[in-house]
């Protein structure tokens, strides 16, 4: 791999397909946000329920101004790349495009959520294991500065609560699509071991109660039209924090670059599957009104 990692991006239906290249190569990107070791060379565009043609055109114009080639061809997009970032906003397409990347022999970053349900997440993990692929997946909120500092204060919490937005998904589950951010924060703080989820809906959104095998408990509050994040960790010590999201993209890219260079991710696929498992159980509980088992 060269000193500058050449990245192919799949999907233009998310703002992340612009936010990440901006921090790689936009001339006007503030220096404190810049990641100098990677360059987006290409992006594959196609319409999904999450972005129409007009929106794709606007994003394409911006990417092309930064030297990114935009194409509707998968083969043209991945030609000459060192690594792939699957940025598709519609998680129901992640497994399909992940399969298309298998034969490339490239390291793959899959943006949040890893998959649209537990079954597809487990299938992606199986493929990665069988084919010996290096894969990383997470929400940028996993690397928020406030969360990192809170986890340093309370490294083994017994109880955690987090809050975040519940955006309305144009297709599929809103809990899976936007609840991933706050659930990613929960999984980083609590670590593995989630057993089940009970979802409590109200007029503001939903509250997820996550139980763990060792008696620990996590609570995730997802609120409609409230675009803030934060949480509380309690154990031998306790800390509450609001999350500052201003640096999450470059902090995520820093971890992605390390992964692309080393092949070792700071987020295991088991962790990614557990986040998806929590979300999938939460969606099933929302529909059934009962506690549902986390499958991960």
Backbone as a ProteinNet text record, in pm:
[ID]
protein_1_A
[PRIMARY]
XXXXXXXXXXXXXXXXXXXXXXXXXXXXXXXXXXXXXXXXXXXXXXXXXXXXXXXXXXXXXXXXXXXXXXXXXXXXXXXXXXXXXXXXXXXXXXXXXXXXXXXXXXXXXXXXXXXXXXXXXXXXXXXXXXXXXXXXXXXXXXXXXXXXXXXXXXXXXXXXXXXXXXXXXXXXXXXXXXXXXXXXXXXXXXXXXXXXXXXXXXXXXXXXXXXXXXXXXXXXXXXXXXXXXXXXXXXXXXXXXXXXXXXXXXXXXXXXXXXXXXXXXXXXXXXXXXXXXXXXXXXXXXXXXXXXXXXX
[TERTIARY]
84.3	0	88	51.8	130	114.5	195.5	188.2	52	-12.6	-147.7	-245	-337.9	-433.9	-542.6	-559.5	-661.6	-791.5	-895.8	-1021.3	-1131.4	-1202.1	-1323.6	-1444	-1539	-1659	-1778.4	-1854.6	-1976.5	-2096.5	-2175	-2294.4	-2277.6	-2379.5	-2379.1	-2509.6	-2583.3	-2712.8	-2701.9	-2579.9	-2557	-2463.2	-2480.9	-2390.5	-2248.6	-2232.9	-2098.7	-2012.9	-2076.1	-2001.4	-1938.8	-1982.7	-1922	-1835	-1882.8	-1810.1	-1673.6	-1665.2	-1536.3	-1436.7	-1472.7	-1378.1	-1338.5	-1430.8	-1397.2	-1276.1	-1272.2	-1162.3	-1037.5	-1052.5	-936	-866.1	-944.4	-880.9	-939.9	-1043.8	-1098.8	-998.5	-967.3	-869.3	-908.7	-1039.2	-1084.6	-1117	-1080.4	-1105	-1014.5	-1067.5	-983.5	-873	-751.9	-638.1	-662.1	-733.7	-755.7	-851.1	-921.4	-1012.3	-952.7	-837.4	-781.2	-717.7	-738.5	-670.6	-589.6	-458.9	-374.6	-333.7	-360	-307.2	-395.9	-514.2	-607.2	-660.4	-699.4	-762.3	-875.8	-993	-1105.4	-1084	-1070.9	-1046.9	-1173.9	-1275.3	-1394.7	-1513.6	-1632.5	-1756.6	-1861.1	-1929.2	-2037.9	-2170.8	-2248.4	-2377.9	-2492.5	-2600.5	-2725	-2834.6	-2955.4	-3067	-3111.8	-3151.6	-3215.3	-3330.1	-3413	-3516.9	-3460	-3329.8	-3268.7	-3216.4	-3213.1	-3168.1	-3215.9	-3274.1	-3322.4	-3212	-3244.3	-3144.2	-3091.7	-3179.2	-3136.5	-3031.9	-3055.7	-2959.2	-2828.6	-2836.4	-2714.8	-2635.1	-2704.1	-2635.7	-2558.1	-2619.5	-2553.3	-2429	-2439.9	-2324.2	-2215.6	-2256.2	-2158	-2078.8	-2145.9	-2078.4	-1973	-2006.6	-1910.2	-1791.6	-1816.5	-1707.5	-1616	-1673.3	-1591.4	-1503.3	-1551.2	-1468.6	-1346.9	-1355.2	-1242	-1159.9	-1189.1	-1111.2	-1157.1	-1280.6	-1334.6	-1412.6	-1378.5	-1451.5	-1579.4	-1693.4	-1822.3	-1875.9	-1918.4	-1959.5	-2081.1	-2154.3	-2262.7	-2217.1	-2089.7	-2033.5	-1952.6	-1985.1	-1908.4	-1764.4	-1745.9	-1611.7	-1525.2	-1581.7	-1505.9	-1471.2	-1562.5	-1541.1	-1427.3	-1420.4	-1320.9	-1186.1	-1178.7	-1053.7	-943.8	-832.5	-716.9	-721.5	-822.5	-831.4	-746.5	-710.9	-641.5	-737.8	-851.7	-948	-1085.4	-1188.1	-1326.7	-1400.3	-1479.9	-1570.7	-1713.4	-1790.1	-1931.4	-2010.3	-2055.2	-2120.5	-2270	-2325.9	-2466.2	-2557	-2643.1	-2729.5	-2838.8	-2878.2	-2982.5	-2918.3	-2934.3	-2863.1	-2909.5	-3026.7	-3073.6	-2987.9	-2904.1	-2816.5	-2675	-2644.8	-2507.1	-2458.8	-2539.9	-2497.3	-2470.2	-2556.1	-2538.1	-2404.6	-2374.7	-2251.3	-2128.9	-2146.3	-2037	-1996.8	-2094.9	-2065.8	-1992.1	-2028.1	-1962	-1815.7	-1784	-1646.6	-1556.7	-1615	-1540	-1419.5	-1438.4	-1331.1	-1223.6	-1237.5	-1140.4	-1010.8	-1019.2	-900.5	-859.9	-955	-927	-984	-926.9	-984.7	-1113.2	-1212.1	-1345.5	-1393	-1435.4	-1505.7	-1652.8	-1739.9	-1884.6	-1941.7	-1997.4	-2052.9	-2179	-2218.8	-2331.5	-2462.5	-2557	-2530.9	-2468.2	-2401.1	-2332.7	-2427.6	-2549	-2650.7	-2787.9	-2890.4	-3026.6	-3092.6	-3033.7	-3087.4	-2978.8	-3007.1	-2907	-2865.9	-2961.3	-2929.4	-2828.4	-2847.1	-2754.6	-2619.6	-2620	-2493.4	-2412.6	-2478.1	-2408.2	-2357.6	-2432.6	-2387.7	-2263.7	-2261.4	-2144.1	-2023	-2044.2	-1933.1	-1883.4	-1975.3	-1935.2	-1852.2	-1897.6	-1823.5	-1684.3	-1675.7	-1545.7	-1452.2	-1505.2	-1423.8	-1380.9	-1475	-1444.9	-1344.5	-1352.8	-1267.5	-1142.3	-1129.3	-1012.6	-1007.9	-1124.8	-1131.9	-1107.5	-1044.9	-1029.3	-1144	-1229.4	-1351.5	-1367	-1410.4	-1438.6	-1574.5	-1651.9	-1780.6	-1814.8	-1866.8	-1908	-1980	-2044.4	-2095.1	-1986.2	-1977.8	-1880.7	-1897.5	-2018.2	-2039	-1958	-1910.4	-1826.7	-1699.2	-1654.2	-1527.2	-1543.1	-1661.1	-1680	-1584.7	-1535.6	-1438.5	-1499	-1624.7	-1689.9	-1703.8	-1741.7	-1755	-1619.8	-1518.3	-1384.4	-1339.3	-1360	-1320	-1404.2	-1533.5	-1620	-1578.9	-1544.3	-1502	-1370	-1286.8	-1161.4	-1187.5	-1293.2	-1328	-1399.5	-1493	-1569.9	-1547.8	-1444.9	-1406.6	-1494.1	-1556.1	-1641.5	-1774.1	-1860.2	-1986.6	-2084.2	-2164.1	-2271.9	-2402.4	-2416	-2536.4	-2496.9	-2557.5	-2534.2	-2666.9	-2675.1	-2788.5	-2735.2	-2790.5	-2749.3	-2872.3	-2856.4	-2965.3	-2914.3	-3006	-2973.8	-3100.8	-3088.4	-3205.8	-3268.2	-3394.6	-3463.5	-3508.9	-3418.7	-3454.5	-3553.2	-3632	-3733.1	-3671.5	-3665	-3607	-3702.6	-3654	-3738.6	-3784.1	-3709	-3745.2	-3686.1	-3753.2	-3701.5	-3723.6	-3646.6	-3663.4	-3590.9	-3662.8	-3599.9	-3510.7	-3550.6	-3468.1	-3333.4	-3333	-3207.3	-3125.6	-3190	-3119.1	-3056.3	-3131.9	-3077.4	-3048.3	-3112.2	-3079.8	-2940.3	-2878.9	-2744.5	-2645	-2659.5	-2559.5	-2554	-2669.3	-2672.1	-2644.6	-2689.2	-2661.3	-2513.4	-2447.7	-2302.9	-2231	-2276.6	-2218.9	-2237.5	-2357.6	-2384.7	-2290.9	-2275.5	-2193.6	-2047.7	-1999.3	-1860.2	-1842	-1936.2	-1923.5	-1941.1	-2040.4	-2073.5	-1992.9	-1942.8	-1876.2	-1977.8	-1931.7	-2022.5	-2104.5	-2208	-2286.7	-2433.3	-2482.7	-2625.5	-2708.9	-2812.8	-2899.1	-3032.7	-3095.7	-3229.3	-3260.1	-3365.7	-3407.6	-3558.8	-3603.5	-3746.3	-3760.9	-3844.6	-3864.4	-3995	-3985.2	-4101.1	-4127.1	-4230.8	-4261.6	-4345.6	-4328.7	-4417.2	-4427.4	-4487.9	-4512.4	-4385	-4274.9	-4148.7	-4053.7	-4077.1	-3986.1	-3993.2	-3877.1	-3872.6	-3761.2	-3778.5	-3674.2	-3642.8	-3515	-3470.4	-3409.1	-3453.2	-3393.9	-3320	-3188.7	-3102.4	-3050.7	-3076.9	-3027.3	-2907.2	-2820.4	-2693.6	-2685.3	-2600.8	-2593.5	-2544.1	-2471.3	-2417	-2497	-2620.7	-2707.4	-2694.4	-2607.2	-2595.2	-2715.2	-2730.3	-2843.2	-2801.1	-2849.1	-2828.3	-2961.4	-2968.8	-3089.8	-3051.1	-3125.8	-3103.6	-3233.7	-3228.4	-3345	-3330.2	-3421.2	-3419.9	-3537.1	-3505.4	-3605.2	-3618.9	-3740.9	-3765.7	-3737.6	-3671.9	-3647.2	-3563.5	-3479.2	-3388.1	-3248.2	-3169.4	-3044.6	-2925.2	-2931.6	-2823.8	-2789.3	-2664.5	-2616.7	-2550.4	-2553.5	-2483.6	-2516.5	-2469.1	-2496.9	-2444.3	-2469.2	-2423.8	-2369.2	-2251.2	-2190.5	-2177.9	-2218.8	-2210.4	-2148.4	-2058.2	-1993.7	-1933.5	-1803.7	-1736.5	-1728.4	-1729.9	-1740	-1857.8	-1885.9	-1992.9	-1958.4	-2011.2	-1986.8	-2102.1	-2141.5	-2241.9	-2177.7	-2215.9	-2152.2	-2245.8	-2239.1	-2297.2	-2189.3	-2226.4	-2126.7	-2112.9	-1989.6	-1957.4	-1931.7	-2019.2	-2007.2	-1920	-1858.7	-1785.5	-1661.4	-1608.6	-1484.1	-1501.2	-1625.1	-1642.9	-1599.2	-1610.1	-1572.3	-1421.7	-1345.1	-1199.9	-1149.1	-1211.7	-1171.5	-1201.3	-1311.9	-1343.2	-1245	-1217.1	-1122.9	-983.7	-945.1	-815.8	-811.3	-919.6	-926.7	-935	-1008.2	-1020.5	-885.7	-811.7	-679	-587.3	-589.2	-507.4	-547.8	-677.3	-726	-680.4	-694.3	-653.2	-504	-423.4	-278.7	-237.8	-302.4	-259.3	-341.4	-465	-555.6	-621.8	-589.9	-647	-740.3	-865.5	-964.8	-975.6	-998.8	-1024.2	-1165.5	-1247.8	-1384.1	-1395.7	-1417.9	-1428	-1561.2	-1566.2	-1693.3	-1793.7	-1744.5	-1836.5	-1906.4	-1831.8	-1892.6	-1994.5	-1957.4	-2048.5	-2176	-2160.7	-2278.2	-2363.7	-2301.2	-2381.4	-2460.6	-2400	-2475.2	-2597.2	-2575.9	-2688.2	-2788.4	-2738.7	-2827.5	-2915.4	-2859.3	-2937.1	-3044.9	-3006.5	-3101.8	-3212.9	-3175.5	-3273	-3370.5	-3318.3	-3404.9	-3496.9	-3444.1	-3526	-3640.2	-3612.9	-3718.4	-3822.3	-3777.7	-3872.3	-3956.9	-3895.5	-3969.5	-4070.3	-4031.9	-4123.3	-4250.3	-4233.6	-4347.3	-4426.5	-4356.2	-4423.5	-4473.7	-4411.3	-4444.3	-4381.3	-4295.4	-4231.1	-4079.3	-4013.9	-3868.3	-3824.9	-3724.2	-3674.5	-3525.9	-3483.9	-3346.9	-3252	-3134.5	-3028.7	-2961	-2956.9	-2892.4	-2764.6	-2650.7	-2523.7	-2413.6
-119.3	0	124.6	223.2	345.4	428.8	535.2	621.2	688.1	713.7	769.1	659.1	626.6	519.2	569.9	501.5	538.7	464.8	541.8	487.1	495.7	385.4	383.4	384.9	472.3	487	430.6	345.7	290.5	355	426.7	491.7	641.7	714.4	859.9	910.4	820.1	856.4	899.1	926.2	969.4	1088.5	1174.5	1288.6	1243.4	1123.1	1073.1	1058.1	1036.1	1022.7	1154.5	1263	1394.2	1432.9	1405.9	1447	1378.8	1251.4	1182.2	1231.5	1238.4	1294.5	1438.9	1516.1	1653.6	1655.8	1565.6	1563	1495	1425.2	1367.2	1468.1	1550.7	1625	1760.1	1806.4	1936.9	2047.2	2136.1	2242.5	2334.7	2352.6	2443.7	2373.5	2246.5	2175.6	2231.9	2269.7	2321	2222.2	2269.7	2180.4	2082.5	2125.6	2038.3	1923.4	1931.7	1824.9	1734.6	1768.5	1700.2	1566.2	1467	1337.7	1325.3	1328.7	1345	1214.2	1099.6	974	900.3	956.9	889.4	987.7	934.3	1014.9	934.4	996	934.7	954.5	844.9	855.9	836.7	773.5	740.4	718.4	731.5	707.3	652	548.1	490.3	548.4	600.7	660.4	576	574.5	512.7	559.2	569.4	616.4	508.9	551.7	467	548.4	489.9	569.6	682.4	678.4	775.7	900.1	898.8	1016.8	1009.4	1119.3	1123.3	1171	1174.5	1210	1352.1	1444.7	1583.1	1592.8	1521.6	1522	1456.7	1347.8	1281.2	1373.3	1447.6	1539.5	1646	1699.8	1803	1747.5	1628.2	1567.3	1531.5	1484.5	1452	1576.4	1687.6	1812.2	1849.2	1832.9	1865.2	1769.7	1640.4	1543.5	1566.6	1594.2	1617.7	1740.3	1839.7	1958.1	1923.3	1813.7	1767.6	1659.6	1634.7	1538	1394.7	1373.3	1238.1	1202.7	1092.8	1044.5	975.5	1017	959	877.7	755.6	662.6	583.3	527.9	434.7	290.4	270.2	136.7	91.8	-24.9	-80.2	-105.5	-167.9	-204	-80.3	24.5	147.5	213.6	207.1	271.7	207.5	75.3	7.2	-9.3	22.5	6.2	95	34.2	109	149.9	105.2	146.3	56.1	108.7	30.2	-24.7	43.3	6.3	56.8	0.2	33.2	80.3	186.1	230.9	215.2	123.5	106	208	314	426.3	431.7	325.7	324.8	350	450.7	489.7	386.8	315.7	213.5	82.8	45.7	-72.5	-203.2	-203.6	-327	-365.7	-274.1	-301	-340.1	-337.2	-361.5	-501.6	-602.8	-739.8	-757.5	-705.5	-718.2	-659.3	-538.4	-473.7	-530.4	-578.3	-647.3	-770.7	-846.5	-964.4	-926.6	-812.9	-769.7	-733.1	-697.3	-657.5	-775.2	-890.9	-1004.5	-1039.5	-1041.3	-1083.8	-980.6	-861.4	-754.9	-772.5	-843.1	-857.9	-729.3	-639.1	-510	-506.4	-420.6	-395.7	-315.8	-345.6	-288.9	-223.2	-97.6	-30.3	-22.5	-68	-62	39.7	147.5	250.7	199.4	270.3	230.9	221.1	138.2	21.4	-88.2	-182.3	-288.9	-357.5	-386.5	-449.9	-407.6	-445.7	-405.9	-498.9	-616	-708.1	-806	-882.6	-974.3	-1081	-1135.4	-1243.3	-1198	-1079.1	-1029.9	-992.5	-940.5	-910.2	-1037.2	-1142	-1268.5	-1329.9	-1312.6	-1362.6	-1286.2	-1156.3	-1076.8	-1116.6	-1141.1	-1186.5	-1323.1	-1412.4	-1545.2	-1535	-1452.7	-1434.8	-1380.3	-1280	-1221.5	-1325.6	-1410.8	-1515	-1619.4	-1664.9	-1769.2	-1722.7	-1595.6	-1542.8	-1473.1	-1466.6	-1400.8	-1251.9	-1186.4	-1044.1	-959.5	-845.3	-746.3	-647.2	-641.8	-561.5	-483.4	-358.8	-273.4	-208.8	-193.6	-126	-57.9	64.5	137	264.9	325.5	461.8	557.7	677.5	775.9	810.6	790.8	824.1	734.3	621.8	533.4	604.5	699.4	765.4	909.4	943.2	1076.1	1101.8	1223.7	1258.5	1246.3	1290	1281.1	1138	1048.4	906.8	847.3	880.9	828.6	868.5	993.8	1042.2	977.6	958.3	894.5	750.1	678.6	538.4	527.2	630	629.5	646.3	719.9	741.3	618.8	562	444.9	334.7	255.3	155.9	30.7	3	-115.2	-76.1	-8.6	37.5	-77.3	-61.5	-157.5	-110.8	20.5	78.2	195.8	202.6	313	359.8	487.8	540	637.7	629.4	716.7	773.8	891.2	951.2	995.1	993.1	1033.5	1050.9	1093.9	1118.7	989.7	1000.1	895.4	957.5	955.8	1006.8	913.7	968.4	890.7	830.3	699.1	630.7	636.2	672.9	669.9	529	429	288.7	206	97.9	11.4	68.8	19.5	53.4	181.7	276	398	367.1	268.8	230.6	179.1	91.6	36.7	145	227	325.1	435.8	493.7	607	575.6	472.4	432.8	376.2	343.2	285.2	374.7	506.2	595.4	580.4	593.5	582.5	439.9	340.7	201	167.5	230.6	214.4	267.8	381.6	438.1	342.4	284.9	188.5	68.7	13.9	-106.3	-78.9	38.6	70.6	80.1	145.2	164.4	34	-45	-165.9	-286.9	-286.1	-404.6	-511	-632.8	-738.6	-798.4	-872.5	-945.2	-910.6	-829.3	-795.6	-920.3	-939.2	-1056.9	-1026.7	-917.5	-888.8	-740.8	-702.3	-562.4	-554.8	-460.5	-425.9	-282.3	-260.9	-128.3	-68.9	52.2	122.5	246.3	245.5	362.4	464.3	591.7	696.2	803.8	916.1	1019.7	1089.3	1073.2	1138.4	1049.3	919.1	825.7	690	635.6	505.2	504	419.7	393.4	244.4	212.1	73	35.6	-75.1	-128	-255.9	-253.4	-363.9	-435.4	-565.6	-641.4	-726	-750.9	-820.1	-944	-1037.9	-1167.4	-1158	-1050.2	-1037.1	-939.6	-912.5	-826.5	-678.7	-642.7	-501.9	-458.8	-326.7	-274.5	-150.6	-142.4	-24.1	31.9	163.4	231.2	325	318.5	407	480.4	612.4	697.2	759.5	726.7	779.8	875.7	1001.5	1108	1167.2	1179.5	1239.4	1389.4	1438.6	1582	1645	1568.6	1622	1572.6	1657.6	1613.5	1631.5	1565	1574.1	1434	1420.7	1293.2	1316.3	1212.8	1217	1092.9	1090.4	972.3	981	874.6	859.3	718.5	708.4	579.5	571	457.4	438.6	303.8	304.5	183.6	217.1	192.8	236.4	388.2	449.4	594.7	624.1	751	785.7	914.3	927.2	1047	1065.8	1190.8	1226	1322.6	1312.2	1398.2	1424.7	1545.2	1568.3	1539.6	1483.3	1452.9	1568.7	1609.1	1709.5	1636	1655.8	1580.8	1651.1	1762.2	1840.8	1770.6	1673.3	1608.5	1460.1	1410.8	1265.5	1211.2	1291.3	1238.2	1218.3	1318	1299	1196.2	1186.3	1084.5	944.3	931.1	802.6	772	869.9	848.2	812.8	867.9	832.5	682.8	630	486.4	404	454.2	382.9	376.2	486	483.7	382.5	380	280.8	139.5	116.6	-14.7	-48	47.8	22.1	-10.1	51.7	28.3	-101.6	-133.8	-248.8	-374.8	-357.9	-471.3	-509.8	-437.7	-465.2	-351.5	-384.4	-283.4	-267.4	-144.1	-118.7	-160.6	-196.6	-244.7	-383.2	-484.7	-620.4	-639.6	-736.5	-767.8	-825.6	-886.8	-931.7	-812.1	-703.1	-581.5	-525	-520	-467.7	-551.2	-682.6	-770.8	-752.8	-725.3	-704.6	-574.7	-468.5	-344.4	-371.1	-441.7	-475.7	-564.9	-657.6	-745.3	-669.6	-569	-485.1	-409.9	-352.8	-277.6	-367.5	-484.9	-578.9	-624.4	-653.9	-693.1	-578.4	-455.6	-339	-321.3	-341.9	-330.4	-440.8	-562.1	-671.9	-648.3	-593.9	-563.8	-452	-353.7	-244.7	-300.3	-402.4	-462.1	-559	-633.3	-736.9	-687.4	-580.2	-532.7	-615.2	-709.6	-798.8	-779.9	-830	-836.4	-934	-894.5	-979.8	-1008.7	-1126.7	-1172.7	-1109.3	-1070.1	-1019	-1137	-1134.8	-1239.6	-1182.5	-1229.7	-1176.6	-1281.7
0	0	0	-81.8	-91.5	34.9	44.2	161.8	172.1	57.8	56.9	14.9	102.5	75.8	-18.1	-129.9	-229.1	-195.8	-167.1	-116	-221.1	-241.4	-322.9	-229.9	-258	-175.7	-251.6	-185.5	-244.1	-177.5	-256	-204.2	-193	-241.1	-232.7	-171.5	-106.1	-48.5	96.8	143.1	280.9	284.4	382	398.6	429.5	484.3	515.7	390.4	275.4	150.4	107.8	168.8	147.8	266.7	387.7	507.6	518.4	483.9	493.4	388.3	258.3	161	192.1	246.4	284.3	375.6	471.8	568	512.1	402.2	336.5	245.4	172.3	63.3	28.2	94.3	59.2	92.7	-1.9	24.3	139.1	158.5	263	394.4	406.3	532.1	641	756.9	865.1	900.6	924.2	949.9	1064.4	1167.4	1283.1	1250.4	1136.8	1096.2	988.3	937	819.7	857.3	772.2	779.5	651	661.9	543.2	477.1	538.8	486	389	358.1	267.7	164.3	49.3	-55.4	-118	-125.2	-195.8	-344.9	-419.1	-562.9	-644.2	-584.5	-662.1	-570.2	-628.5	-553.7	-649.7	-607.6	-686.6	-639.7	-733.2	-700.8	-755.3	-681.2	-726.2	-632	-684.2	-603.3	-505.1	-387.1	-287.1	-227.5	-143.2	-77.5	9	35.3	125.3	52.9	-81	-154.2	-298.4	-346.8	-484	-578.7	-707.2	-808.2	-788.5	-753.5	-733.7	-622.7	-512.9	-403.5	-441.3	-517.5	-564.7	-656	-742.2	-833.3	-755.9	-651.1	-571.4	-502.3	-449.8	-383.6	-484.6	-601.6	-704.8	-744.2	-760	-797	-693.5	-565.8	-460.9	-463.6	-476.2	-479.2	-598.5	-713.3	-832.5	-816.1	-742.4	-715.4	-631	-557	-475.4	-545.2	-671.6	-747.5	-735.3	-690.8	-677.4	-804	-868.1	-984.8	-938.2	-992.1	-954.8	-1072.3	-1044.1	-1148.8	-1103.6	-1199.6	-1169.5	-1186.7	-1217.1	-1239	-1118.3	-1065.6	-953.9	-995.9	-1110.8	-1156.2	-1176.4	-1232.8	-1254.4	-1121.6	-1026.5	-897.1	-819.3	-818.5	-734.4	-804.5	-933.2	-1007.6	-948.6	-914.1	-865.8	-720	-645.3	-505	-415.8	-298.6	-196.3	-92.4	-74.4	29.3	-11.2	51.9	18	143	126.4	231.3	179.7	240.1	205.3	286.3	218.9	285.8	257.6	205.6	164	284.1	272	383.3	409.4	306.5	318.3	364.6	492.2	542.6	481.2	418.1	354.9	234.7	186.5	72.2	113.1	241.4	284.9	251	276.8	248	99.3	13.7	-131.5	-176.2	-132.3	-177.4	-106.7	14.1	81.9	1.6	-44.4	-126.3	-254.7	-312.9	-436	-411.4	-288.2	-255.4	-218.4	-194.3	-140.7	-226.7	-358.2	-446.9	-471.8	-416.4	-442.6	-364.6	-251	-167.7	-99.1	-76.2	-13.3	128.4	211	342.9	324.2	408	389.3	518.3	507.9	616.5	579	668.5	647.4	745.1	692.6	779.7	848.1	950.1	1034.7	958.4	1004.4	1087.3	1002.7	1066.7	993.6	895.6	940.6	855.9	905.1	829.2	863.8	963.8	988.6	1088.3	1131.3	1234	1289.2	1189.2	1115.4	1021.8	917.7	862.8	761.6	822	944.5	1011.5	1034.2	1080.3	1104.6	974.7	866.3	736.4	689.3	709.5	671.5	754.6	883.6	967.9	922.5	885.8	838.4	711.3	618.1	492.8	520.9	607.2	640.3	699.1	786.4	848.5	746.2	664.2	566	461.7	422.8	316.7	369.4	502.1	559.9	533	531.5	501.3	625.5	605.8	712.1	700.3	802.6	796.8	926.5	913.6	1028.7	1007.2	1114.7	1104	1235.5	1226.3	1347.4	1307.9	1405.5	1394.8	1441.2	1382.7	1431.1	1578.6	1633.6	1775	1866.7	1818.4	1899.9	1943.4	1862.3	1887.5	1935	1987.2	2042.9	2158.7	2166	2270.6	2409.6	2425	2555.2	2602	2510.9	2545.6	2580.6	2504.1	2533.1	2673.1	2708.8	2840.9	2950.3	2925.5	3024.7	3048.6	2941.7	2955.2	3030.1	3022.3	3097.4	3246.8	3281.6	3422.3	3479.2	3402.2	3445.7	3341.9	3363.2	3262.6	3266.5	3381.6	3394.3	3458.8	3383.3	3441.4	3466	3569.1	3594.8	3532.6	3518.6	3459.7	3370.2	3254.2	3161.2	3104.1	3077.3	3001.6	2897.6	2778.7	2669.7	2601.5	2542.2	2466.1	2329.7	2233.7	2097.7	2017.7	1892.9	1809.4	1756.3	1722	1647.1	1515.7	1415.6	1283.9	1216.1	1125.5	1053.9	928.4	922.6	807.2	687.8	568.8	449	412.3	459	435.2	547.7	584.6	689.5	828.4	923.2	1064.3	1102.6	1162	1213.5	1332.7	1413.7	1529	1482.3	1383.1	1332	1263.6	1183.3	1100.9	1185.2	1278.5	1353.8	1499.5	1552.7	1689.2	1702.1	1588.2	1589.8	1661.5	1650.2	1709.1	1861.5	1926.9	2072.7	2118.2	2040.8	2077.6	2060.1	1965.1	1949.9	2073.5	2124.9	2246.4	2363.8	2373.6	2480.4	2471.5	2351.9	2337	2367.7	2329.3	2362.4	2513.7	2581.6	2726.1	2803.1	2767.2	2842.8	2799.8	2675.9	2625.8	2589.3	2558.3	2513.4	2627.1	2588.9	2688	2691.4	2596.3	2594.2	2567.7	2648.1	2635.2	2569.5	2610	2559.5	2564.3	2492.3	2484.7	2499.2	2580.5	2589.6	2541.9	2441.7	2384.3	2435.2	2488.3	2542.6	2457	2373.8	2291	2367	2332.2	2381.8	2274.5	2307.9	2207.5	2162.1	2235.7	2201	2122.8	2124.3	2059	2125.2	2159.8	2226.4	2330.5	2430.8	2530	2524.7	2512	2507.4	2641.4	2698.5	2821.2	2784	2800.6	2758.1	2882	2892.2	3007	2967	3066	3044.3	3132.6	3092.2	3159.3	3303.2	3336.8	3471.7	3557.4	3518.2	3597.6	3567.7	3475.9	3439.2	3354.5	3342.5	3266.2	3188.7	3064.9	2983.4	2938.2	2931.2	2884.6	2770.5	2662.4	2548	2518.6	2526.2	2500.6	2361.9	2272.3	2136.1	2120.2	2090.2	2090.6	1950.5	1904.3	1773.6	1776.5	1672.2	1650.7	1761.4	1827	1929.4	1894	1832.2	1769	1861.7	1975.4	2074.2	2124.6	2170.4	2224.6	2359.5	2440.9	2568.2	2648.4	2772.9	2853	2993.7	3068.1	3206	3223.3	3284.9	3317.5	3468.4	3526.4	3670.8	3703.1	3796.9	3846.1	3980.6	3996.4	4118.3	4122.6	4005.5	3993.3	3901.9	3879.7	3787.6	3714.8	3593.6	3514.8	3417.9	3399.1	3299.1	3200.2	3074.1	2973.9	2856.9	2799.2	2667	2563.9	2450	2347.2	2249.2	2226.6	2125.8	1994.6	1897.2	1771.5	1667.6	1703.7	1604	1551	1624.4	1581.3	1549.4	1544.8	1532.5	1396.9	1291.2	1159.5	1148.1	1188.9	1179.5	1279.6	1395.6	1492.4	1438.1	1366.7	1303.3	1191.3	1106.3	996.1	1046.4	1159.5	1218.4	1248	1303.5	1332.3	1203.8	1104.9	977.4	907	908.2	844.8	913.3	1045	1116.4	1076.5	1062.3	1019.9	878.4	786.4	648.5	639.4	724	718	787.5	896.9	977.5	953	907.8	895.3	1025.7	1132.7	1264.8	1304.3	1333	1367.4	1518.2	1561.8	1703.7	1742.9	1644.9	1668.7	1606.7	1688.1	1634.1	1562.5	1472.5	1407.7	1506.3	1613.8	1719.3	1782.8	1804.3	1857.8	1759.3	1631.3	1529.3	1522.3	1532.7	1529.9	1654.6	1769	1889.4	1880.1	1826.7	1807.2	1719.6	1608	1519.7	1591.7	1673.8	1749.3	1846.8	1913.1	2004.5	1927.7	1813.7	1732.1	1678.3	1631.1	1576.2	1684.8	1803.4	1915	1954.8	1950.9	1984.8	1886.1	1758	1656.8	1674.4	1701.7	1722.9	1847.6	1952.2	2074.4	2051.2	1969.9	1935.4	1870.8	1788.2	1717.9	1805.8	1891.7	1971.2	2105.9	2156.4	2290	2400.3	2364.4	2460.5	2458.3	2561.3	2560.4	2451.5	2373.9	2266.5	2287.2	2247.6	2267.8	2166.8	2215.3	2128	2059.6	1928.3	1849.6	1790.6	1839.6	1789.2	1791.7
[MASK]
++++++++++++++++++++++++++++++++++++++++++++++++++++++++++++++++++++++++++++++++++++++++++++++++++++++++++++++++++++++++++++++++++++++++++++++++++++++++++++++++++++++++++++++++++++++++++++++++++++++++++++++++++++++++++++++++++++++++++++++++++++++++++++++++++++++++++++++++++++++++++++++++++++++++

